Amino acid sequence: MPADEPENQSRSIAAVERAMDVLLLFGRSDRPDLGVTEIAAELGLTKAAVHRILTALRNRELIAADPVTRRYTLGHAAIALGRAYLARTDLRAMAGPELRRLAARTGETATLSIRRGDTRLYADQVVPEQELRMEVTLGIPYALHAGSSSKVVLAFLREEEIDGYLARHRLEPITETTITDPEKLRAELAGIRARGYAVSLGERQVGAASVAAPVFDRDRHVVAAVGVCGPITRFEPRVDDCVPLLLDVTARLSARLGYPGQSTAPGSGSTAAGCP
């Protein structure tokens, strides 16, 4: 091997790593396009180096350039890679380890729910070893106005979707605490959006308490809800303490689906031992 071969290999690896850093910057940025100066400042590279990297990425259609603004966006090839990843993503399989961890740390049942039209259904659950515990029925459609997982899905739909749901459905009482007044429900949904999670105290099932948070995809659409539920007498006093653990889980799942938000929820603590 020539004496300079290891050095050349190191330079090649470093060049590839810089190119990946540039590509990943586009993936995590919430801006629609980036300029050379922004990229250079963000990554600590010279403008000349950024120009060379962008030229190489453009040659593979991983990056596209606007000839008028001279700014850059992700190209067709990069978008195709993202779609291929999402097409192979099984949300239930992805969420499984998180649900198991959440159930173990909270001592309560952890659930995964998905939307189906104007309903929501449980797609998976992990039930802890408790003498008194909650279990849900998978695959049964539930209304979107009652229960934490339902409300959190409804809350993060587009405003016109919420309007459409309320126009199509009478808010039937499921229990004595179900919200049946449209204006009260709208106020509840606004509160859910503000704090990032929903709470239910017997709204869908008498004697049950639950808290749920949304999972988002790259397009900022709510695609699922993760919840924690338990007997109301045991779980209601502990709901607030379990929220940071729940928000950590939904933030990680959203990040894996390409959501351009934070990797962990604001104010959450992934080092917490669990709900007291």
C-alpha positions in Angstrom: 0.0 0.0 0.0 1.4 3.4 -0.9 2.5 5.5 2.1 -0.1 8.2 1.4 -3.0 5.7 1.0 -4.3 5.9 4.7 -4.2 9.7 4.5 -6.2 9.7 1.3 -8.8 7.3 2.8 -9.1 9.6 5.8 -9.6 12.6 3.6 -12.3 10.7 1.6 -14.1 9.7 4.8 -14.0 13.2 6.1 -15.4 14.5 2.8 -18.3 12.0 2.9 -19.0 13.0 6.5 -19.2 16.7 5.7 -21.5 15.9 2.8 -23.8 13.9 5.1 -23.7 16.8 7.6 -25.0 19.2 4.9 -27.7 16.8 3.8 -28.8 16.1 7.4 -29.0 19.9 8.0 -31.7 20.2 5.4 -33.5 17.3 7.0 -33.7 18.8 10.5 -34.2 22.5 9.5 -37.7 24.0 9.7 -36.8 26.4 6.8 -38.0 25.5 3.3 -34.6 26.3 1.8 -31.0 27.2 2.8 -28.3 29.4 1.5 -24.5 28.8 1.3 -23.8 31.3 4.0 -26.3 29.8 6.4 -25.0 26.2 5.8 -21.4 27.3 6.3 -22.2 29.2 9.5 -24.3 26.3 10.9 -21.7 23.6 10.2 -18.5 25.6 10.6 -17.4 25.1 7.0 -15.9 27.5 4.5 -18.2 28.7 1.7 -15.9 27.1 -0.8 -16.3 23.8 0.9 -20.1 24.1 1.0 -20.2 25.0 -2.7 -18.2 21.8 -3.5 -20.5 19.7 -1.4 -23.7 21.1 -2.8 -22.4 20.6 -6.3 -21.8 16.9 -5.6 -25.2 16.5 -4.0 -26.9 18.2 -6.9 -25.2 15.8 -9.3 -27.0 13.0 -7.5 -30.3 15.0 -7.2 -30.1 14.9 -3.4 -30.1 18.7 -3.4 -31.9 21.1 -5.8 -31.0 24.7 -6.5 -33.3 27.7 -7.3 -31.5 29.6 -10.1 -33.2 32.9 -9.1 -32.7 32.9 -5.3 -29.6 30.8 -5.4 -30.9 28.9 -2.4 -31.1 25.1 -2.0 -33.7 22.6 -1.1 -33.9 18.8 -0.8 -33.9 17.1 -4.2 -36.0 14.3 -5.7 -33.6 11.6 -4.7 -33.5 12.7 -1.0 -37.3 12.8 -0.9 -37.5 9.4 -2.5 -35.3 8.0 0.3 -37.5 9.5 2.9 -40.6 8.1 1.3 -39.0 4.7 1.0 -38.2 4.8 4.7 -41.7 5.8 5.7 -43.2 3.1 3.4 -41.2 0.5 5.3 -42.1 1.9 8.7 -44.4 -0.2 10.8 -45.6 2.3 13.5 -46.8 -0.5 15.7 -43.4 -2.2 15.6 -41.6 1.1 16.1 -43.8 2.0 19.1 -43.6 -1.4 20.8 -40.4 -0.9 22.7 -41.5 2.5 23.8 -44.8 1.2 25.1 -43.1 -1.5 27.1 -40.7 1.0 28.6 -43.6 3.4 29.3 -45.7 0.7 31.0 -42.7 -0.4 33.1 -41.9 3.1 34.3 -45.5 4.2 35.0 -46.8 0.9 36.3 -49.9 1.5 34.1 -51.2 0.3 30.8 -49.5 2.0 27.8 -51.5 2.3 24.5 -51.0 3.2 20.9 -54.0 4.6 19.0 -54.5 5.5 15.3 -57.1 7.5 13.5 -59.6 5.9 11.1 -61.7 8.6 9.5 -64.0 10.0 12.1 -63.0 7.4 14.7 -60.0 6.3 16.7 -58.9 2.8 17.5 -56.4 1.1 19.7 -53.6 -0.5 17.6 -51.5 -1.9 20.5 -51.1 -2.0 24.3 -48.7 -3.1 27.0 -50.4 -4.1 30.3 -48.2 -4.1 33.4 -48.2 -6.8 36.1 -50.8 -5.3 38.4 -53.5 -7.0 40.3 -55.9 -4.2 39.4 -55.1 -3.0 35.9 -56.7 -1.6 32.8 -56.9 -3.4 29.4 -58.3 -2.0 26.2 -59.9 -3.7 23.2 -57.9 -3.4 20.0 -59.4 -2.6 16.7 -62.7 -1.2 18.0 -63.6 2.3 16.6 -64.3 5.0 19.2 -65.6 8.5 18.8 -63.1 11.4 18.7 -64.7 13.6 21.4 -64.4 11.3 24.4 -61.2 10.0 26.1 -57.7 11.4 26.1 -56.4 9.5 23.0 -59.5 10.5 21.0 -59.4 14.1 22.1 -55.6 14.5 21.4 -56.1 13.2 17.8 -59.1 15.6 17.3 -57.2 18.5 18.8 -54.3 18.4 16.4 -56.4 18.0 13.2 -56.7 21.1 10.9 -59.4 23.5 12.0 -61.6 22.7 9.0 -61.3 19.0 9.9 -62.5 19.7 13.4 -65.4 21.8 12.0 -66.3 19.0 9.7 -66.3 16.5 12.5 -68.5 18.6 14.7 -70.9 19.2 11.8 -71.2 15.5 11.1 -71.6 14.2 14.6 -73.7 14.9 17.6 -71.6 14.7 20.7 -73.2 11.7 22.3 -72.7 11.2 26.1 -70.8 8.0 26.8 -70.5 8.6 30.5 -71.6 11.4 32.8 -68.4 13.3 32.3 -68.3 13.1 28.5 -68.1 16.6 26.9 -71.3 17.0 24.9 -71.3 20.8 24.3 -69.5 21.8 21.1 -68.2 25.1 22.5 -66.9 23.4 25.6 -65.2 20.8 23.5 -63.6 23.5 21.3 -62.2 25.1 24.5 -60.9 21.7 25.7 -59.2 21.1 22.3 -57.5 24.6 22.5 -56.2 23.7 25.9 -54.9 20.4 24.7 -53.0 22.1 21.8 -51.5 24.6 24.3 -50.2 22.0 26.7 -49.4 19.2 24.2 -51.4 16.4 25.8 -55.0 15.4 26.9 -56.4 14.1 30.1 -59.6 12.1 30.6 -61.2 11.3 34.0 -63.9 8.8 33.2 -65.1 10.4 30.0 -65.1 7.2 27.9 -65.0 4.6 30.6 -66.3 4.9 34.1 -63.6 4.4 36.7 -60.7 5.0 34.3 -58.2 7.8 34.1 -55.9 8.4 31.2 -53.4 10.9 29.6 -52.4 10.9 25.9 -50.1 12.8 23.6 -49.9 13.1 19.8 -47.4 11.5 17.4 -46.6 13.6 14.3 -45.1 12.8 10.9 -42.8 14.9 8.7 -45.7 16.9 7.4 -46.8 17.8 10.9 -49.9 15.7 10.7 -51.0 13.8 13.8 -50.7 10.1 12.9 -51.2 8.4 16.3 -51.6 8.9 20.0 -49.7 7.3 22.8 -51.6 7.0 26.1 -51.3 5.8 29.7 -54.4 4.6 31.5 -55.2 3.1 34.8 -57.9 2.8 37.5 -59.0 6.4 38.4 -58.5 6.0 42.1 -54.9 5.0 41.6 -53.9 6.9 38.5 -55.6 10.3 38.8 -53.2 11.6 41.5 -50.2 10.5 39.4 -51.3 11.8 36.0 -49.2 15.0 36.1 -46.1 13.1 37.2 -46.4 10.8 34.2 -46.7 13.5 31.6 -42.9 14.1 31.1 -42.4 10.3 30.5 -45.2 10.3 27.9 -44.0 13.4 26.1 -40.5 11.9 25.8 -42.0 8.9 24.1 -44.1 10.8 21.6 -41.2 13.2 20.8 -38.9 10.2 20.0 -41.6 8.5 17.8 -42.4 11.8 16.0 -38.6 12.4 15.4 -38.3 8.9 13.9 -41.2 9.7 11.5 -39.4 12.9 10.4 -41.3 15.4 12.4 -39.1 18.6 12.5 -39.6 19.3 16.2 -37.6 18.7 19.3 -36.2 15.3 20.0 -37.6 15.5 23.6 -40.5 17.4 24.8 -40.0 20.8 26.5 -39.6 20.5 30.2 -39.6 16.7 30.1 -37.0 14.7 31.8 -36.0 11.4 30.2 -33.9 10.6 33.2 -36.9 10.4 35.5 -37.2 7.0 37.2 -40.9 6.9 36.7 -44.2 8.1 38.1 -44.3 8.1 41.9 
